[in-house]
Amino acid sequence: MNKELFINEVKNLGIEVTSEKLSKLDLFYKLLIEWNEKINLTTIIEEENVYLKHFYDSLTLFRDIDLNKEIRICDVGSGAGFPGIVLKIFFPNINITLIDSLNKRIIYLNDIIDKLGLDNIKAIHSRMEDFSKIHEEEFDYITARAVSQLPILCEISVKALKINGSLVFMKANCEEELVNIDKKLDKLGLKLSFIDKFVLPIENSNRTIIKIDKYSKTNKLYPRTIDKIKKNPL
């Protein structure tokens, strides 16, 4: 995806594109490539692929969330900063917390935040199941892109979500994860709201956004052993 097509497709999503946002995105790309030589952040490094598979893909969250409001978002397993950093560049009004269990990625994220001059965004070194226990009902939305299995994501995130807030997870194909999901969600005070399926421009690869609403407080304990959260390829 060249930059001209990127701009057009982002506008088609209904998102305002300015020269300031594009400049920050260009700098983000350069810093991503520099840091990727030091630590493993992404296997996608060619500029046109990054703009499509990381930058544009991150912004598709706007299909299902009004990001023009002043809201609090938590990005679980933020990794290289997708979607969190991209969302903050395009929607400076949101307050966003990036969570990652690997400290060297937190160092990277803080460098990006500093060099892009972003406000009301912080990167925290923690596992989400630990973070949720001490930040109960803080967030309007909790998102994760290509991270872990859906039931695990719900369980480790639910305590940090406000009642009437939503978990909004970004995945590729996830049919198996949705099997019997309603019963699992109900135990957590959650309810499946909708599933948004679409394809990325150019390559037509499958994408799915799953929105899950919290309707009541949960007292469910975390399992003694939770699978290690890993970034799954998109």
C-alpha positions in Angstrom: 0.0 0.0 0.0 1.7 3.2 -1.1 1.1 6.4 0.9 -1.4 7.8 -1.6 -3.6 4.7 -1.4 -3.1 4.6 2.4 -4.5 8.2 2.7 -7.5 7.4 0.5 -8.4 4.2 2.3 -8.0 5.9 5.7 -10.4 8.6 4.6 -12.8 6.0 3.4 -12.9 4.7 7.0 -14.1 8.2 7.9 -10.8 9.2 9.6 -9.3 12.7 9.2 -5.8 12.7 7.7 -3.5 15.6 8.3 0.1 16.4 7.4 1.0 16.3 11.1 -0.4 12.8 11.5 1.4 11.6 8.4 4.7 13.0 9.6 4.4 11.2 12.9 3.5 8.0 11.1 6.6 8.3 8.9 8.8 8.9 11.9 7.1 5.9 13.7 8.0 3.7 10.7 11.6 4.8 10.7 11.9 4.2 14.5 10.2 0.8 14.2 12.8 -0.3 11.6 15.7 1.0 13.7 14.5 -0.8 16.8 13.6 -3.9 14.9 17.3 -4.4 14.3 17.9 -4.5 18.1 14.8 -6.5 19.2 12.3 -8.7 17.5 9.2 -6.6 16.9 7.9 -7.6 13.5 8.8 -9.6 10.5 6.9 -7.1 8.3 9.4 -4.4 7.5 8.9 -3.3 3.9 7.3 0.1 4.0 4.3 -0.6 1.8 3.5 -3.7 3.8 3.8 -1.9 7.1 1.4 0.8 6.0 -1.1 -1.8 5.0 -0.7 -4.7 7.5 0.1 -2.6 10.6 -0.9 1.1 10.1 -4.0 0.8 8.1 -5.0 -2.5 9.9 -4.7 -0.8 13.3 -7.1 2.0 12.1 -9.8 -0.4 11.1 -10.8 -0.4 14.8 -12.6 2.9 13.9 -15.1 0.7 12.0 -16.6 -0.3 15.4 -15.6 2.3 18.0 -16.1 6.0 18.0 -12.5 7.1 18.7 -13.4 10.8 18.4 -14.6 10.8 22.0 -12.5 11.3 25.1 -12.2 7.7 26.2 -9.8 5.4 28.1 -8.4 2.5 26.1 -6.1 -0.3 27.2 -4.1 -2.1 24.5 -3.2 -5.6 25.7 0.1 -7.2 24.4 0.9 -4.0 22.5 4.2 -5.4 21.2 5.4 -3.0 18.4 2.6 -0.6 19.2 -0.2 -1.9 17.1 -2.9 -0.7 17.3 -2.1 1.6 20.3 0.5 4.0 18.9 -1.3 4.3 15.6 -4.6 5.1 17.3 -2.9 7.7 19.4 -1.4 9.4 16.4 -4.7 9.7 14.7 -6.9 10.3 17.7 -5.0 12.5 20.2 -8.1 12.9 22.3 -8.0 9.3 23.6 -6.2 8.3 26.8 -4.4 5.0 26.1 -2.4 2.5 28.2 -0.1 0.0 26.5 0.5 -3.2 28.3 3.3 -5.7 27.5 5.0 -8.4 29.5 8.4 -7.9 27.9 10.4 -5.0 29.4 12.5 -4.4 26.3 9.4 -3.7 24.3 8.3 -1.3 27.0 11.6 0.6 26.6 11.0 0.7 22.8 7.4 1.9 23.3 8.5 4.7 25.6 11.1 5.8 23.1 8.4 6.0 20.4 6.1 7.9 22.7 8.8 10.4 23.6 10.1 11.0 20.0 6.6 11.4 18.6 5.7 13.8 21.3 2.5 11.9 22.3 0.5 12.9 25.4 -1.9 10.9 27.6 -0.3 7.6 26.7 1.8 5.3 28.8 3.5 1.9 28.4 3.4 -0.4 31.4 5.5 -3.5 31.9 3.0 -6.1 33.3 1.0 -9.2 32.5 -2.6 -8.2 31.9 -3.9 -10.6 34.5 -1.8 -8.8 37.1 -2.6 -5.3 35.8 -6.3 -6.0 35.9 -6.3 -6.9 39.6 -5.1 -3.4 40.6 -6.9 -1.4 37.9 -10.4 -2.6 38.2 -13.1 -0.9 36.0 -10.7 1.8 34.7 -11.2 1.5 30.9 -14.0 2.2 28.5 -12.5 -0.2 25.9 -9.8 -2.9 26.0 -8.4 -4.0 22.8 -5.8 -6.5 21.6 -4.5 -7.2 18.1 -3.5 -10.8 17.2 -3.0 -11.7 20.8 -3.7 -15.1 22.5 -7.0 -17.0 22.4 -10.4 -15.2 22.9 -11.4 -16.9 26.2 -8.1 -16.2 27.8 -8.1 -12.6 26.6 -11.6 -12.1 28.1 -10.6 -13.6 31.4 -7.4 -11.6 31.9 -9.0 -8.3 30.8 -12.5 -8.2 32.2 -11.7 -6.8 35.7 -10.0 -3.7 34.2 -13.1 -3.0 32.0 -15.9 -0.6 33.2 -19.4 -2.0 33.4 -21.0 -1.1 30.1 -17.6 -1.0 28.5 -16.4 -3.2 25.7 -13.6 -5.6 24.8 -12.8 -5.1 21.2 -10.4 -7.7 19.8 -8.7 -7.7 16.4 -8.1 -11.0 14.8 -7.7 -12.8 11.4 -9.8 -16.0 11.3 -11.2 -17.0 14.7 -14.0 -19.5 14.1 -12.7 -22.1 16.5 -12.3 -19.5 19.3 -16.0 -18.6 19.0 -17.2 -22.2 19.7 -19.4 -22.1 22.8 -18.2 -18.6 23.6 -21.6 -17.4 24.9 -21.5 -19.7 28.0 -17.9 -18.7 28.7 -18.6 -15.0 28.4 -21.7 -15.2 30.6 -19.6 -16.5 33.5 -17.5 -13.4 33.3 -20.5 -10.9 33.1 -19.8 -10.5 29.4 -22.0 -10.7 26.3 -21.0 -11.0 22.6 -22.2 -7.8 20.9 -21.2 -8.3 17.3 -18.6 -9.8 14.9 -17.4 -7.5 12.1 -15.7 -9.5 9.2 -14.0 -7.7 6.4 -10.9 -7.9 4.2 -7.8 -5.6 3.9 -7.4 -3.7 0.7 -5.0 -5.0 -2.0 -4.3 -8.4 -0.6 -7.9 -9.2 0.5 -6.7 -11.0 3.7 -9.4 -11.8 6.2 -9.9 -9.7 9.3 -12.3 -9.9 12.2 -13.2 -7.5 15.0 -15.1 -9.0 17.9 -16.9 -6.6 20.3 -17.9 -8.0 23.7 -19.8 -5.9 26.2 -19.6 -6.1 30.0 -22.9 -6.0 31.8 -22.0 -6.9 35.3 -19.1 -7.2 37.7 -17.3 -10.5 37.8 -15.8 -12.2 40.9 -14.3 -15.0 38.8 -10.7 -15.8 39.8 -7.9 -16.1 37.3 -6.8 -19.7 36.5 -3.6 -20.7 38.2 -1.9 -21.2 34.9 -2.6 -18.9 32.0 -1.1 -19.5 28.6 1.7 -17.1 27.8 0.4 -14.3 25.7 2.0 -14.3 22.3 1.6 -12.1 19.3 -0.1 -14.2 16.6 0.7 -13.4 12.9 -1.8 -11.6 10.8 
